[in-house]
Amino acid sequence: MRCLIAALRSTDVTLNRVIYKADFWVRHAATVMNERQKTLLNKLLDGFEGKLTSSKWAKIAKCSKDTAIRDINDLIKKEVLKKEDAGGRSTNYELI
């Protein structure tokens, strides 16, 4: 019984994540985004580990840090991402 309950809980977590991701893309279907932005947003939606910073964005997207900052600022303006409370060198971003 415990094994069945654990499997059902795991399935529930996975299903909730899939539904959240599908809902996110439905809500942002009309939002214009480049491929880098879509790729990184999918990583966030799939359970990105740790904090998202502009340096991590640049490394994952294989782009310059300036390009990463432009991508992030564009998504902030489009109300897809927001800055977390910590600022300065520890600035990181999360989905709204």
Secondary structure, DSSP 8 states (H G I E B T S, - for coil): -HHHHHHHHHHHHHHHHHHHHHHHHHHTTTS---HHHHHHHHHHHTT--S-B-HHHHHHHHTS-HHHHHHHHHHHHHTTSEEE-S--GGG--EEE-
